[in-house]
Amino acid sequence: MQVALFIPCYIDQLYPRVGMATLKILERRGCDVVFPSTQTCCGQPMANTGCSSDAKPLAERFLEIFSPYQYVVAPSGSCVAMVRRHYDEYLEGRPGFAELKAKTFELCEFLVDVMKVDAWGGAYPHKVGLHSSCHGLRELEMGKPSERVGPAFSKPLRLLEMIDQIELVDPKRPDECCGFGGTFAVAEEAVSCMMGTDRLRDHLGAGAEVLTAADMSCLMHLQGLGKRQQMPLQIKHIAEILNESEAKS
Amino acid sequence: MKTAQHPEQAAEFVANDARAHWHDQALWFVREKRDRMAVSLPEWEQLRDTASQIKLHTVSRMADYLEEFERNATKLGAVVHWAKDAQEHNEIVLSLLKKIDAKRIVKSKSMLTEECHLNPFLEEQGIEVVDTDLGERIVQLRKEAPSHIVLPAIHIKKEEVSETFHEHLQTEAGNNDPNYLTEAARNHLREKFVAADAGITGVNFAIAETGGLVVCTNEGNADLGVSLPKLHIACMGIEKLVPKAADLSVFLRLLARSATGQPITTYSSHFHGPRPGGELHIILVDNGRSNLMGSSQFRNSLKCIRCGACMNTCPVYRRSGGHSYGTTVPGPIGSILAPSRDSKQHKSLPFACTLCGSCTDVCPVKIDLHHELLEWRGEIRKRGQLPISKTLPMKFTSWMMQSPWLFGVVGAIGRWCLRHFPRWAIYHGLNPWGKQREMPESPKQSFRELYQIHESKKASDE
């Protein structure tokens, strides 16, 4: 199975360990993983600010770079949602675009839906809180949002539950937004930080020692707040937890 | 008109941490109640689908249904008026009141009349307008605007209500007992009901097939307000239409559950023509709505039944308060409707959103709210209303990201600065990220560098 790694720009620069964890998880499962080195950014920051003409050339580059591969996998629900839900505006009808949308996956989705993972090696003896990042939850439908009526499920949670000795804690508000929201974090700094602090307190109150999510951008915001407030909470991307537990086994 | 934008007004609200948290808790309580009520109907998602389809269909044939409604309402003995904007609406109301020389009006909560600023208009003419919904009356006495379309006084604490009532209704100072305060309001309003010359109500649903209309209240104030005086004026935005009486079975189940978490509103009052000896005037108001009808991007927002669920669930609304939006309808739906009237004045609203999508999932008529908000951002950019402080960095980033080499260099420099610069050079007034947050730790190597090492190691192992 050939997988092209789609590493979000800020993960490339600031959280390379998340990219490495993703790489190792996929290689351990026998995937032939490549990192197309000409990739940069999917264009989400520009698109979310309303600057479509600035996002478009990046979407076009993305299509060109990732078209040749069998699968495209990213450790980010938000960036994958950009490709799958928002690229239509720029790429509708282009050769290879329909295929690109169908073969681009967030890591947890890929493990559950494509690789059909039903067991996970190793143990992670910590109390872990999962932050359900909005774009993965609602745009990629990786879980059931609390507003909707229907059977409950969550792909990231399903993976975490397979790990031995992990203790998952339940925050009071299961899928409240962390307040990052891209440029919102800066433009609406006051609300953004209040939202993030509330998220952290909810997880701390539930007893979490480690806070995880499938999106490092939410975690970057939460980590920044937690560190400033000296909260006793470790922040880890879900790929890091999955990789660490398995690497030890 | 205030020109302050959402971020500044929100920051002011958030600065009072205890109050902002109290506000958030109060609305979250309603949102949770709504969840319990939604789950109690296994067919909830099907109801939402049906409601959405009925509304979309109605919007697509709005002109036909409006005419059908006018015909049938007229047959029942009501008089139908058409108003293209707020000004026309207010003048129609005034002319009707003048005809019977009405001086005292009781009004049941209507967001449309708020939108048209009817109260100040009538007061200038020497006419007393009393809002009879308890929450609405509280904000009226305090000379404030409602901060929510269903819970207009949700931003006010009971201690503050007590102070307001002590000042205006001569209640006991410091008595915060909700029962005592409600009783005082009830007695006060009863006097107003008895003395009223005319009653004005909003409309929740107007039925094309019958020419009737439905007003939903929890306090029965609409019924009282139009039962005593002879003149009933019903003011409605044209989007309040449903084709058939049978459609109410869908909407009445969704409305109260979504709004307040009740199975149904306490009073769903049906008005089919005037009561014997009375007059019923219905004013159909456009005020920018037909522009939305013609817009493929934003047409969906006309499906709105004004339940307020998107406000209750919106994490930004809950923490920034309704007044921070500076518009009659705040929150996610308001942030779509307001720019359609004046995008320059309300340009910050589509950005007062993290695009979390909770509003879209909670909406009983399935308006894709967060996608429309994103559309609005693009529209504001196209109209040249996005400040250069936002457009320029995006232009630069896009240019940089089109070159992997440049991205690598800028990234490496940025990381180096983050590691070596003194704290004061990173955390200062020009860095809003760092005001309450630490910057991420800066690794020496990027992923692409680590990947190269990984690959060459793999090659040498083989």
Interface residues (C-beta under 8 A of the other chain):
Chain A: I7 C9 I11 D12 Q13 L14 Y15 P16 R17 G19 M20 L23 F35 S37 T38 Q39 T40 C41 G43 P45 M46 A47 N48 T49 G50 C51 S52 D54 A55 P57 L58 R61 H86 C134 H135 L137 R138 E139 P145 S146 E147 R148 V149 G150 R173 D175 E176 C177 G179 F180 G181 G182 T183 F184 A185 V186 A187 E188 E189 A190 V191 S192 C193 M194 M195 G196 D198 M220 H221 Q223 G224 L225 K227 R228
Chain B: H6 P7 A10 A11 V14 A15 D17 A20 H21 D24 W28 D35 A38 V39 L41 P42 W44 E45 T313 P315 V316 R319 S320 P350 F351 A352 C353 T354 L355 C356 G357 S358 T360 D361 V362 L374 W376 R377 G378 E379 I380 R381 K382 L386 K390 T391 M394 K395 T397 S398 M401 Q402 S403 P404 F407 G411 G414 R415 P432 W433 K435 Q436 R437 E438 M439 P440 E441 S442 P443 Q445 S446 F447 R448 E449 L450 Y451 H454
